Amino acid sequence: MSARTLGWGIIGLGRIAGSQIAPAITASGNSTLVSVVSRDRARAEEFARAHGAATALDDYAKMLADPAVDAVYIATPNALHAGQVIAAARAGKHVLCDKPLAVTVEDARQCVEECRSAGVRLGITFQTRFHDGLADAAQFVRDGGIGKVIVAEVTMSGGRNLPRGWRTDPDLAGLGTINNIGVHAFDLLRYLVGAEVTEVVALTDSEPGYRIDTTATVLLRFANGAIAYVNANQSTPHARDDIVLYGSEGRVLGSNLSRPGRDGTLSFITSVGERVVPASSRDAYQRVVDAFAEAVLDDRDPSPSGEDGLRSVELTTAIADAIRDRRVVSLRD
């Protein structure tokens, strides 16, 4: 690792790796794409040629042995994340892991502990935090700009875009739309509200023939008293992708801003009037890659961190319990 450049490897060469992460690494001023891995060597070679990676491999252990690789991005099926995060940590590599960090709380906790023990940084691709203006919105809320947060809502949908491939297999995916899309809403709410979830209840539905959820509605209570509603689904066309925080003294509204690749607006409504600014989520993946590399180079934890990934898995596990048992589930404060 040079003074200001991070050498990257990518494990798992699916859609997001090719359309977002590899282009973000190659476009970054502080990153270089060194190596890529797929079980299909020909696919790895084609991906490497397309994105300028120096090496293409079919065994991620070989990548982890490469001293030119400082950090890895993991984009494999959900159930494989934990083992690969742990292997990378033990090889001394920093890790940016696609969400979710793991499919069990025990595995997620071990990922955090192994990275901490190895002295490497662990980040999660909750890129929604990097949508235009949301960091400002979070600070505005923390500064009391809308008073006490009372109710929040997030709607997230990629339109009618049903899960495919391994994402339809509960053994590999864990949950369906909740892990595909919902986890971004939950992390965003934690970030904006500035508190942890203490209670959760949920209802889901599945398209015919699917063994995983394709539509989910979730209610959450936060430690500071705020209540939130999340609609995350891959079943409905023409969906809204909005964020609303209602406070005792104002409101924050992100219109068409909860999903990547959008052009929307961010509104701050208080007793002194309304301020509306244009906002985009088109470069969110670029921002998350840049921010992770900057954190590693500055020797500090990234945001979102491995701890954020662990909190997310704790929450989705509680949601799964709530769905199975048809009850409100309490989490630790």
TAGILIN-V124419 format. One record per pair of residues at least 12 apart in sequence whose ideal C-beta (glycine too) atoms are under 8 Angstrom apart, sorted by the first residue. I is the first residue (numbers start at 1). J is the second residue. D is the distance in Angstrom with one decimal. If there is no record, write none. Layout:
# TAGILIN-V124419
i=I j=J d=D
i=I j=J d=D
This chain:
# TAGILIN-V124419
i=1 j=70 d=4.4
i=1 j=297 d=7.8
i=3 j=297 d=8.0
i=4 j=30 d=5.7
i=4 j=297 d=6.0
i=5 j=30 d=5.9
i=5 j=31 d=6.8
i=5 j=32 d=5.8
i=5 j=297 d=8.0
i=6 j=30 d=6.1
i=6 j=31 d=5.0
i=6 j=32 d=7.2
i=6 j=70 d=5.1
i=6 j=71 d=5.5
i=6 j=94 d=7.7
i=6 j=293 d=4.5
i=6 j=296 d=5.8
i=6 j=297 d=6.3
i=7 j=31 d=7.9
i=7 j=32 d=5.4
i=7 j=34 d=4.4
i=7 j=68 d=5.0
i=7 j=69 d=5.4
i=7 j=70 d=4.5
i=7 j=71 d=7.3
i=8 j=25 d=5.0
i=8 j=31 d=5.7
i=8 j=32 d=6.7
i=8 j=33 d=5.3
i=8 j=34 d=6.0
i=8 j=35 d=7.9
i=8 j=69 d=7.1
i=8 j=70 d=7.3
i=8 j=71 d=5.5
i=8 j=72 d=7.1
i=8 j=73 d=6.4
i=9 j=34 d=5.9
i=9 j=35 d=4.2
i=9 j=36 d=6.9
i=9 j=37 d=6.9
i=9 j=60 d=7.9
i=9 j=63 d=4.6
i=9 j=64 d=7.9
i=9 j=66 d=7.2
i=9 j=69 d=4.2
i=9 j=71 d=7.4
i=9 j=72 d=4.6
i=9 j=73 d=7.4
i=9 j=93 d=7.5
i=10 j=22 d=6.3
i=10 j=25 d=7.9
i=10 j=33 d=7.2
i=10 j=35 d=7.6
i=10 j=36 d=4.7
i=10 j=37 d=6.9
i=10 j=47 d=8.0
i=10 j=53 d=7.7
i=10 j=72 d=7.1
i=10 j=73 d=4.9
i=10 j=75 d=6.7
i=11 j=37 d=4.9
i=11 j=60 d=4.9
i=11 j=63 d=6.9
i=11 j=72 d=5.7
i=11 j=73 d=7.1
i=11 j=74 d=5.1
i=11 j=75 d=6.8
i=11 j=76 d=6.0
i=11 j=84 d=5.9
i=12 j=37 d=7.4
i=12 j=38 d=7.3
i=12 j=74 d=6.4
i=12 j=75 d=3.8
i=12 j=76 d=3.7
i=12 j=77 d=7.9
i=12 j=80 d=8.0
i=12 j=98 d=7.8
i=13 j=36 d=6.1
i=13 j=37 d=7.6
i=13 j=38 d=4.6
i=13 j=43 d=6.1
i=13 j=44 d=6.6
i=13 j=47 d=4.8
i=13 j=75 d=7.4
i=14 j=75 d=5.6
i=16 j=75 d=6.0
i=16 j=98 d=7.0
i=16 j=285 d=7.6
i=17 j=47 d=7.8
i=17 j=73 d=7.1
i=17 j=75 d=4.5
i=18 j=47 d=6.5
i=18 j=50 d=7.4
i=18 j=51 d=7.6
i=20 j=260 d=8.0
i=20 j=285 d=3.9
i=21 j=73 d=5.4
i=21 j=75 d=6.8
i=21 j=125 d=7.9
i=21 j=285 d=6.4
i=21 j=289 d=6.6
i=22 j=36 d=7.6
i=22 j=47 d=7.3
i=22 j=50 d=7.8
i=22 j=51 d=4.1
i=22 j=53 d=7.7
i=23 j=51 d=7.1
i=23 j=286 d=7.9
i=24 j=285 d=5.1
i=24 j=286 d=4.4
i=24 j=288 d=7.8
i=24 j=289 d=4.1
i=24 j=290 d=7.5
i=25 j=51 d=7.9
i=25 j=73 d=7.7
i=25 j=289 d=5.9
i=26 j=51 d=5.9
i=26 j=52 d=5.9
i=27 j=286 d=6.5
i=28 j=286 d=7.3
i=28 j=289 d=5.9
i=28 j=290 d=5.4
i=28 j=293 d=6.3
i=29 j=290 d=7.8
i=30 j=290 d=6.8
i=30 j=293 d=4.7
i=30 j=294 d=6.3
i=30 j=297 d=6.2
i=31 j=289 d=6.6
i=31 j=290 d=7.7
i=31 j=293 d=4.9
i=33 j=51 d=5.8
i=33 j=52 d=6.1
i=33 j=53 d=4.7
i=33 j=54 d=7.8
i=34 j=53 d=6.5
i=34 j=54 d=5.4
i=34 j=55 d=6.8
i=34 j=66 d=7.0
i=34 j=68 d=4.9
i=34 j=69 d=5.2
i=35 j=53 d=5.9
i=35 j=54 d=6.5
i=35 j=55 d=4.4
i=35 j=56 d=7.5
i=35 j=57 d=6.3
i=35 j=63 d=4.9
i=35 j=66 d=5.9
i=35 j=68 d=7.5
i=35 j=69 d=5.5
i=36 j=48 d=5.3
i=36 j=51 d=7.4
i=36 j=53 d=4.8
i=36 j=55 d=7.6
i=36 j=56 d=5.6
i=36 j=57 d=7.2
i=37 j=56 d=7.9
i=37 j=57 d=4.8
i=37 j=58 d=6.8
i=37 j=59 d=7.0
i=37 j=60 d=4.6
i=37 j=62 d=7.9
i=37 j=63 d=5.2
i=38 j=56 d=7.9
i=38 j=58 d=6.5
i=39 j=58 d=6.0
i=40 j=58 d=7.0
i=41 j=56 d=7.0
i=41 j=57 d=7.6
i=41 j=58 d=4.2
i=44 j=56 d=3.8
i=44 j=57 d=6.1
i=44 j=58 d=6.2
i=54 j=68 d=7.4
i=60 j=72 d=7.9
i=60 j=84 d=6.6
i=60 j=87 d=7.4
i=61 j=87 d=7.3
i=64 j=87 d=6.2
i=64 j=88 d=6.0
i=64 j=91 d=3.8
i=64 j=93 d=6.1
i=65 j=91 d=7.0
i=69 j=93 d=6.2
i=70 j=93 d=6.8
i=70 j=94 d=6.3
i=70 j=296 d=7.3
i=71 j=93 d=5.9
i=71 j=94 d=3.9
i=71 j=95 d=6.8
i=71 j=96 d=6.5
i=71 j=121 d=7.9
i=71 j=292 d=7.6
i=71 j=293 d=7.4
i=71 j=296 d=6.2
i=72 j=84 d=7.9
i=72 j=88 d=5.0
i=72 j=93 d=5.2
i=72 j=94 d=7.5
i=72 j=95 d=5.8
i=72 j=96 d=7.4
i=73 j=96 d=4.8
i=73 j=97 d=7.7
i=73 j=98 d=7.5
i=73 j=289 d=8.0
i=74 j=88 d=7.4
i=74 j=95 d=6.5
i=74 j=96 d=7.4
i=74 j=97 d=4.6
i=74 j=98 d=6.1
i=75 j=98 d=4.8
i=76 j=98 d=7.9
i=77 j=166 d=4.5
i=77 j=167 d=7.9
i=77 j=172 d=4.2
i=77 j=173 d=6.9
i=78 j=100 d=5.8
i=78 j=102 d=7.7
i=78 j=103 d=5.3
i=78 j=172 d=6.3
i=78 j=173 d=5.3
i=78 j=174 d=5.3
i=78 j=179 d=6.1
i=79 j=103 d=5.3
i=79 j=171 d=6.4
i=79 j=172 d=4.8
i=79 j=173 d=7.5
i=79 j=174 d=6.9
i=80 j=172 d=7.7
i=81 j=97 d=5.6
i=81 j=98 d=7.2
i=81 j=100 d=7.1
i=81 j=101 d=6.2
i=81 j=102 d=5.6
i=81 j=103 d=7.8
i=81 j=111 d=7.7
i=82 j=101 d=7.3
i=82 j=102 d=4.1
i=82 j=103 d=7.7
i=82 j=104 d=7.8
i=82 j=107 d=3.7
i=82 j=108 d=7.0
i=82 j=110 d=6.7
i=82 j=111 d=5.5
i=85 j=97 d=5.6
i=85 j=101 d=7.1
i=85 j=102 d=7.8
i=85 j=111 d=4.4
i=85 j=114 d=7.3
i=85 j=115 d=7.1
i=85 j=122 d=7.0
i=86 j=110 d=6.5
i=86 j=111 d=6.2
i=86 j=114 d=4.8
i=88 j=120 d=7.6
i=89 j=111 d=7.6
i=89 j=114 d=4.4
i=89 j=115 d=4.6
i=89 j=117 d=7.6
i=89 j=118 d=4.3
i=89 j=120 d=5.3
i=89 j=122 d=7.6
i=90 j=114 d=6.8
i=90 j=118 d=6.3
i=92 j=118 d=6.3
i=92 j=119 d=8.0
i=92 j=120 d=6.4
i=93 j=120 d=6.3
i=94 j=120 d=4.7
i=94 j=121 d=4.6
i=94 j=122 d=7.5
i=94 j=296 d=5.0
i=95 j=115 d=6.5
i=95 j=120 d=6.7
i=95 j=121 d=7.4
i=95 j=122 d=5.1
i=95 j=123 d=7.2
i=96 j=123 d=4.7
i=96 j=124 d=7.5
i=96 j=125 d=6.4
i=96 j=288 d=7.8
i=96 j=289 d=7.4
i=96 j=292 d=4.9
i=96 j=302 d=7.7
i=97 j=111 d=7.7
i=97 j=122 d=7.0
i=97 j=123 d=7.2
i=97 j=124 d=5.7
i=97 j=125 d=7.2
i=97 j=309 d=6.8
i=98 j=124 d=7.8
i=98 j=125 d=5.2
i=99 j=124 d=5.6
i=99 j=125 d=5.9
i=99 j=126 d=6.2
i=99 j=179 d=7.3
i=99 j=183 d=5.1
i=99 j=184 d=7.2
i=99 j=187 d=7.9
i=99 j=309 d=7.1
i=99 j=312 d=6.8
i=100 j=174 d=6.9
i=100 j=179 d=5.4
i=100 j=183 d=5.8
i=100 j=309 d=7.0
i=100 j=312 d=6.0
i=100 j=313 d=5.6
i=100 j=316 d=6.6
i=101 j=124 d=5.9
i=101 j=306 d=6.8
i=101 j=309 d=3.3
i=101 j=310 d=6.5
i=101 j=312 d=6.9
i=101 j=313 d=5.7
i=102 j=309 d=7.9
i=102 j=313 d=5.6
i=103 j=173 d=7.8
i=103 j=174 d=3.7
i=103 j=179 d=7.9
i=103 j=313 d=7.5
i=104 j=313 d=7.2
i=104 j=317 d=7.2
i=105 j=310 d=7.6
i=105 j=313 d=5.5
i=105 j=314 d=5.5
i=105 j=317 d=5.3
i=107 j=313 d=7.9
i=108 j=309 d=6.2
i=108 j=310 d=4.7
i=108 j=313 d=4.0
i=108 j=314 d=7.6
i=109 j=310 d=6.0
i=111 j=306 d=6.4
i=111 j=309 d=7.3
i=111 j=310 d=7.6
i=112 j=306 d=4.5
i=112 j=307 d=6.3
i=112 j=309 d=7.5
i=112 j=310 d=5.2
i=115 j=306 d=5.7
i=116 j=306 d=7.9
i=121 j=292 d=7.6
i=121 j=295 d=6.2
i=121 j=296 d=5.1
i=121 j=300 d=7.9
i=121 j=301 d=6.2
i=121 j=302 d=5.9
i=122 j=302 d=7.8
i=122 j=305 d=6.7
i=122 j=306 d=3.3
i=122 j=309 d=7.2
i=123 j=288 d=7.8
i=123 j=292 d=4.6
i=123 j=295 d=7.1
i=123 j=302 d=3.8
i=123 j=303 d=7.8
i=123 j=304 d=6.2
i=123 j=305 d=6.2
i=123 j=306 d=7.0
i=124 j=187 d=7.9
i=124 j=304 d=4.6
i=124 j=305 d=7.3
i=124 j=306 d=7.0
i=124 j=308 d=5.8
i=124 j=309 d=4.0
i=124 j=312 d=7.3
i=125 j=285 d=7.5
i=125 j=288 d=5.8
i=125 j=304 d=7.9
i=126 j=183 d=7.4
i=126 j=184 d=6.0
i=126 j=187 d=4.3
i=126 j=188 d=7.4
i=126 j=288 d=7.7
i=126 j=304 d=4.3
i=126 j=308 d=6.6
i=126 j=312 d=7.7
i=127 j=184 d=7.7
i=127 j=260 d=6.2
i=127 j=284 d=4.1
i=127 j=285 d=5.4
i=127 j=287 d=7.2
i=127 j=288 d=4.5
i=128 j=184 d=4.6
i=128 j=185 d=7.8
i=128 j=187 d=6.9
i=128 j=188 d=4.7
i=128 j=258 d=6.7
i=128 j=259 d=7.9
i=128 j=260 d=7.6
i=128 j=281 d=7.6
i=128 j=284 d=6.9
i=129 j=187 d=7.1
i=129 j=188 d=6.7
i=129 j=191 d=5.5
i=129 j=288 d=7.7
i=129 j=303 d=7.0
i=129 j=304 d=6.2
i=130 j=283 d=8.0
i=130 j=284 d=4.6
i=130 j=287 d=3.8
i=130 j=288 d=5.3
i=130 j=291 d=7.0
i=131 j=254 d=7.5
i=131 j=257 d=5.6
i=131 j=258 d=7.7
i=131 j=260 d=7.6
i=131 j=262 d=8.0
i=131 j=279 d=6.8
i=131 j=280 d=7.6
i=131 j=281 d=4.0
i=131 j=284 d=5.5
i=132 j=257 d=7.4
i=132 j=266 d=6.9
i=132 j=278 d=7.7
i=132 j=279 d=3.7
i=132 j=280 d=5.0
i=132 j=281 d=6.7
i=133 j=254 d=7.3
i=133 j=257 d=7.8
i=133 j=266 d=4.0
i=133 j=277 d=6.3
i=133 j=279 d=4.7
i=134 j=188 d=7.2
i=134 j=191 d=7.5
i=134 j=192 d=7.1
i=134 j=243 d=7.8
i=134 j=254 d=7.0
i=134 j=257 d=7.5
i=134 j=266 d=7.7
i=136 j=266 d=7.8
i=137 j=192 d=6.2
i=137 j=245 d=7.6
i=137 j=252 d=5.1
i=137 j=254 d=7.1
i=137 j=266 d=6.5
i=137 j=268 d=7.7
i=138 j=191 d=5.6
i=138 j=192 d=5.2
i=138 j=194 d=7.0
i=140 j=252 d=6.7
i=140 j=268 d=6.4
i=141 j=192 d=6.0
i=141 j=193 d=7.2
i=141 j=194 d=6.4
i=141 j=245 d=6.4
i=141 j=247 d=7.4
i=141 j=252 d=6.9
i=142 j=194 d=5.6
i=144 j=249 d=7.8
i=145 j=247 d=7.8
i=145 j=249 d=7.8
i=145 j=250 d=6.2
i=145 j=252 d=7.9
i=145 j=268 d=6.9
i=145 j=270 d=6.6
i=146 j=245 d=6.4
i=146 j=246 d=7.7
i=146 j=247 d=2.9
i=146 j=248 d=7.4
i=146 j=249 d=5.6
i=146 j=250 d=3.6
i=146 j=251 d=6.1
i=146 j=252 d=6.1
i=146 j=270 d=6.8
i=147 j=247 d=4.4
i=147 j=248 d=3.5
i=147 j=249 d=3.2
i=147 j=250 d=6.5
i=148 j=224 d=7.7
i=148 j=225 d=7.3
i=148 j=226 d=7.9
i=148 j=247 d=6.1
i=148 j=248 d=4.5
i=148 j=249 d=7.9
i=149 j=193 d=5.5
i=149 j=222 d=7.9
i=149 j=224 d=6.9
i=149 j=226 d=4.3
i=149 j=245 d=5.7
i=149 j=246 d=7.4
i=149 j=247 d=5.2
i=150 j=225 d=7.8
i=150 j=226 d=6.4
i=150 j=227 d=7.4
i=150 j=246 d=5.4
i=150 j=247 d=6.3
i=150 j=248 d=6.1
i=151 j=226 d=7.0
i=151 j=227 d=5.5
i=151 j=228 d=7.1
i=151 j=229 d=7.7
i=151 j=245 d=7.9
i=151 j=246 d=4.6
i=152 j=189 d=5.9
i=152 j=192 d=7.1
i=152 j=193 d=6.1
i=152 j=226 d=6.1
i=152 j=227 d=7.6
i=152 j=228 d=4.1
i=152 j=229 d=7.5
i=152 j=243 d=7.8
i=152 j=244 d=6.6
i=152 j=245 d=4.8
i=152 j=246 d=7.0
i=153 j=228 d=6.9
i=153 j=229 d=4.9
i=153 j=230 d=7.7
i=153 j=231 d=8.0
i=153 j=242 d=7.4
i=153 j=243 d=7.4
i=153 j=244 d=4.6
i=154 j=185 d=4.2
i=154 j=188 d=6.3
i=154 j=189 d=6.2
i=154 j=228 d=7.2
i=154 j=229 d=7.6
i=154 j=230 d=5.1
i=154 j=231 d=7.5
i=154 j=242 d=7.5
i=154 j=243 d=5.3
i=154 j=244 d=7.9
i=154 j=258 d=5.6
i=155 j=230 d=7.8
i=155 j=231 d=4.6
i=155 j=232 d=8.0
i=155 j=239 d=6.7
i=155 j=240 d=4.8
i=155 j=241 d=6.3
i=155 j=242 d=5.3
i=155 j=258 d=6.5
i=156 j=181 d=5.0
i=156 j=182 d=7.0
i=156 j=184 d=6.5
i=156 j=185 d=5.1
i=156 j=230 d=7.3
i=156 j=231 d=7.1
i=156 j=232 d=4.8
i=156 j=233 d=7.9
i=156 j=239 d=7.9
i=156 j=241 d=6.2
i=156 j=258 d=5.0
i=156 j=259 d=5.9
i=157 j=181 d=7.1
i=157 j=231 d=7.6
i=157 j=232 d=7.1
i=157 j=233 d=5.1
i=157 j=234 d=6.7
i=157 j=235 d=8.0
i=157 j=236 d=5.9
i=157 j=239 d=3.3
i=157 j=240 d=7.7
i=157 j=241 d=6.7
i=157 j=259 d=7.4
i=158 j=181 d=6.8
i=158 j=234 d=6.0
i=158 j=239 d=7.9
i=158 j=259 d=6.6
i=159 j=236 d=7.5
i=159 j=237 d=5.3
i=159 j=238 d=7.1
i=159 j=239 d=6.1
i=160 j=234 d=7.2
i=160 j=235 d=6.2
i=160 j=236 d=6.3
i=160 j=237 d=4.4
i=161 j=234 d=5.3
i=162 j=207 d=6.0
i=162 j=210 d=7.4
i=162 j=214 d=6.0
i=162 j=234 d=5.5
i=162 j=235 d=7.0
i=163 j=176 d=5.6
i=163 j=177 d=7.1
i=163 j=180 d=6.2
i=163 j=210 d=7.3
i=163 j=212 d=6.5
i=163 j=214 d=6.8
i=163 j=234 d=6.3
i=167 j=180 d=6.3
i=167 j=212 d=7.4
i=168 j=210 d=6.2
i=168 j=211 d=6.8
i=168 j=212 d=6.0
i=169 j=211 d=7.6
i=169 j=212 d=7.9
i=170 j=211 d=5.5
i=170 j=212 d=5.7
i=173 j=212 d=6.0
i=174 j=316 d=7.5
i=175 j=212 d=6.4
i=175 j=213 d=6.2
i=175 j=316 d=6.1
i=175 j=319 d=7.8
i=175 j=320 d=6.3
i=176 j=206 d=7.3
i=176 j=210 d=7.0
i=176 j=212 d=2.9
i=176 j=213 d=4.2
i=176 j=214 d=5.8
i=176 j=234 d=7.8
i=177 j=204 d=7.8
i=177 j=212 d=7.5
i=177 j=213 d=5.2
i=177 j=214 d=5.4
i=177 j=215 d=6.5
i=177 j=216 d=5.4
i=177 j=232 d=5.5
i=177 j=233 d=5.8
i=177 j=234 d=5.0
i=178 j=204 d=7.3
i=178 j=213 d=5.8
i=178 j=216 d=5.0
i=178 j=218 d=7.7
i=178 j=232 d=6.5
i=178 j=316 d=5.9
i=178 j=319 d=6.3
i=178 j=320 d=7.9
i=179 j=316 d=6.6
i=180 j=234 d=6.7
i=181 j=232 d=4.5
i=181 j=233 d=7.6
i=181 j=234 d=6.7
i=181 j=259 d=8.0
i=182 j=216 d=5.5
i=182 j=218 d=6.7
i=182 j=230 d=6.2
i=182 j=232 d=3.7
i=182 j=316 d=7.6
i=182 j=319 d=8.0
i=183 j=312 d=5.3
i=183 j=316 d=6.4
i=184 j=258 d=7.6
i=185 j=230 d=4.5
i=185 j=232 d=5.7
i=185 j=258 d=6.8
i=186 j=218 d=7.7
i=186 j=220 d=7.4
i=186 j=230 d=6.8
i=186 j=312 d=6.2
i=186 j=315 d=5.5
i=186 j=316 d=7.5
i=187 j=304 d=6.4
i=187 j=308 d=6.2
i=187 j=312 d=5.7
i=188 j=243 d=7.0
i=188 j=258 d=7.2
i=189 j=220 d=6.9
i=189 j=222 d=7.8
i=189 j=228 d=5.2
i=189 j=230 d=7.3
i=190 j=308 d=7.5
i=190 j=311 d=6.8
i=191 j=304 d=8.0
i=192 j=243 d=7.5
i=192 j=245 d=6.1
i=192 j=252 d=7.8
i=193 j=222 d=5.3
i=193 j=224 d=6.8
i=193 j=226 d=5.1
i=193 j=228 d=7.1
i=193 j=245 d=7.4
i=194 j=224 d=7.2
i=195 j=222 d=4.2
i=195 j=223 d=4.5
i=195 j=224 d=4.2
i=195 j=226 d=6.8
i=196 j=222 d=6.8
i=196 j=223 d=5.2
i=196 j=311 d=6.8
i=196 j=331 d=7.3
i=196 j=332 d=7.9
i=196 j=333 d=6.6
i=197 j=220 d=4.9
i=197 j=221 d=7.0
i=197 j=222 d=5.9
i=197 j=223 d=7.8
i=197 j=315 d=5.6
i=197 j=318 d=7.8
i=197 j=331 d=5.6
i=198 j=221 d=5.5
i=198 j=222 d=6.5
i=198 j=223 d=5.2
i=198 j=330 d=6.5
i=198 j=331 d=5.7
i=198 j=332 d=7.8
i=198 j=333 d=5.5
i=199 j=220 d=7.1
i=199 j=221 d=4.1
i=199 j=328 d=5.6
i=199 j=329 d=7.0
i=199 j=330 d=5.4
i=199 j=331 d=7.0
i=200 j=218 d=6.5
i=200 j=219 d=6.9
i=200 j=220 d=5.2
i=200 j=221 d=7.5
i=200 j=315 d=6.8
i=200 j=318 d=5.2
i=200 j=319 d=5.6
i=200 j=322 d=5.6
i=200 j=328 d=7.2
i=200 j=329 d=5.4
i=200 j=331 d=6.9
i=201 j=218 d=7.5
i=201 j=219 d=5.2
i=201 j=322 d=5.1
i=201 j=327 d=7.2
i=201 j=328 d=4.6
i=201 j=329 d=7.1
i=202 j=216 d=6.3
i=202 j=217 d=6.7
i=202 j=218 d=4.4
i=202 j=219 d=7.2
i=202 j=319 d=5.0
i=202 j=322 d=5.0
i=202 j=323 d=5.3
i=203 j=216 d=7.6
i=203 j=217 d=5.3
i=203 j=323 d=7.4
i=204 j=216 d=4.6
i=204 j=217 d=7.6
i=204 j=323 d=5.7
i=205 j=235 d=7.7
i=207 j=235 d=6.2
i=213 j=323 d=7.8
i=214 j=233 d=6.6
i=214 j=234 d=5.3
i=214 j=235 d=5.0
i=215 j=232 d=7.9
i=215 j=233 d=4.0
i=215 j=234 d=7.5
i=215 j=235 d=4.8
i=215 j=236 d=7.5
i=216 j=230 d=7.5
i=216 j=231 d=7.7
i=216 j=232 d=4.9
i=216 j=233 d=6.5
i=216 j=319 d=8.0
i=217 j=229 d=7.2
i=217 j=230 d=7.0
i=217 j=231 d=5.5
i=217 j=232 d=8.0
i=218 j=230 d=4.5
i=218 j=232 d=7.4
i=218 j=319 d=6.1
i=223 j=333 d=5.0
i=240 j=256 d=7.6
i=241 j=256 d=5.4
i=241 j=257 d=6.6
i=241 j=258 d=4.4
i=241 j=259 d=4.4
i=241 j=262 d=6.0
i=241 j=264 d=7.6
i=242 j=254 d=6.3
i=242 j=255 d=5.5
i=242 j=256 d=6.9
i=242 j=257 d=7.1
i=242 j=258 d=6.2
i=243 j=257 d=6.0
i=243 j=258 d=5.1
i=249 j=270 d=6.5
i=249 j=271 d=6.6
i=250 j=268 d=7.1
i=250 j=269 d=5.5
i=250 j=270 d=3.8
i=250 j=271 d=7.0
i=251 j=267 d=7.7
i=251 j=268 d=8.0
i=251 j=269 d=4.4
i=252 j=266 d=7.5
i=252 j=267 d=7.1
i=252 j=268 d=5.9
i=252 j=269 d=7.5
i=253 j=265 d=8.0
i=253 j=266 d=7.3
i=253 j=267 d=4.3
i=253 j=269 d=7.0
i=254 j=266 d=5.2
i=254 j=267 d=7.8
i=254 j=279 d=6.8
i=255 j=267 d=7.2
i=257 j=279 d=5.4
i=257 j=281 d=6.0
i=259 j=281 d=6.7
i=260 j=281 d=4.9
i=260 j=282 d=7.3
i=260 j=284 d=4.9
i=260 j=285 d=6.8
i=261 j=281 d=6.4
i=261 j=282 d=5.7
i=262 j=280 d=7.0
i=262 j=281 d=4.7
i=262 j=282 d=7.3
i=263 j=278 d=7.5
i=263 j=279 d=7.8
i=263 j=280 d=5.3
i=263 j=282 d=7.2
i=264 j=278 d=7.8
i=264 j=279 d=5.3
i=264 j=280 d=7.3
i=264 j=281 d=7.4
i=265 j=277 d=6.8
i=265 j=278 d=5.9
i=265 j=279 d=5.8
i=266 j=278 d=8.0
i=266 j=279 d=4.4
i=291 j=303 d=7.0
i=314 j=331 d=6.5
i=315 j=331 d=6.8
i=318 j=331 d=5.3
